[in-house]
Structures are given as structure tokens and as C-alpha cells.
Amino acid sequence: MTLKTFTGYLVLNYKNGEIAVKKRKPKTLPHEIPVEIMIKVELPEQQIFQLKGDITIPQTKVQEMVLNEITEDDKEE
């Protein structure tokens, strides 16, 4: 398991009851109270899947794609 630590500030506005989260120490108004927080979270290990494969494009299909691209370029000019 991986341990991650999140730090920041809760800003409590006692005038209107709002709560905000800030990453850095905020500049506050007189009716706001900054509360420093630190939350430690254990994250489980995650498997990373890797897909592999081969793609084969027939020569005739490649030629057709090139011709289509050239034709579209000619139309744009």
C-alpha cells in the first residue's frame, strides 16, 4: 500500500456557514477562520495492464488510403 499525505486549509466562514478548501495558506477576511489540515490516505496498489498486438494492413489498402489523401489535398487547393 502507498501512503499519501494531503495538506491544506479549511476556511470556515462563520458569517454564512460556508466551508472552502485551499491548498496554500489563504488570506482571510475577519469572519473567516483558517484551519490547517493534514489527511493521510492509504492507497491500495493498482495493477497496470498492458495490451500488445500487431496490426497488418494490406498493401492495396495502404495505396487506397494514400490515393484518398492525395485526392482530398487536391480538392482543398
N, C-alpha and C positions, 0 to 999 in steps of 0.2 A: 504494500500500500504506500501511496505517496502522501506526504503531509504538506498541505498548502496553508499559508497564513495570509489572511486578508486584513488590512488595516485601513482605518479611515475615521470619519467623524459622523455621528448622528447630529443633526441640527434640529433641536426641538424648539418650536415656536409656541410659546405658552399663550400667546395672544389669540391665535386662531386654531391651535391644535395640530398644525401641520408638522410632518416629520420629513426631513430630507437627509440623504446620504451623500457625503463628499469624500473624495479620495485624499485631498490635502486639507490642512487646517484652514477653515473658511474665515473670512471677515464677517462678523455677525452684527446684527442690529441689537439694540438694547433689550428687546423682547425675545431674543433667541439665545438658546443655551447650547454650546458645542459640547458633545460628549465623545471622547476618544473611544474607539472600539478596536478590538483585535479578535478575529474569528479564526480558529484553526479547524481545518476540514481534512478528514482522511479520505482520499480518493482511491477507489479500487483500481488495480491495474487493468488496462483495457487491451484486448488483443487487436493487433493491426493486421488486417487481411491484405494479401497481395494477390492480384489476379495477373495471370500471364497467358499469352496466347499468340497465335500467328494469324495474320490476315494475308490472303493471297488474292490479288486482283489480276484477272486475265489481261493479257496484252491488248486484246481487242477493246476491252472496257477502258483501259488507260488511253488508248488512241481516241476513243469516242469522247472521253472527258476533255482531252486536250483540244479536240476539234470544237467542242461546245464552248470552251473557254475562249478560244480564238474568235469564234463567231460572235460571241457576246461582246468581246473587246471591239470588234469591227463595228457593231451596232452603236456602241457608245460614242465612237468618234464621228 
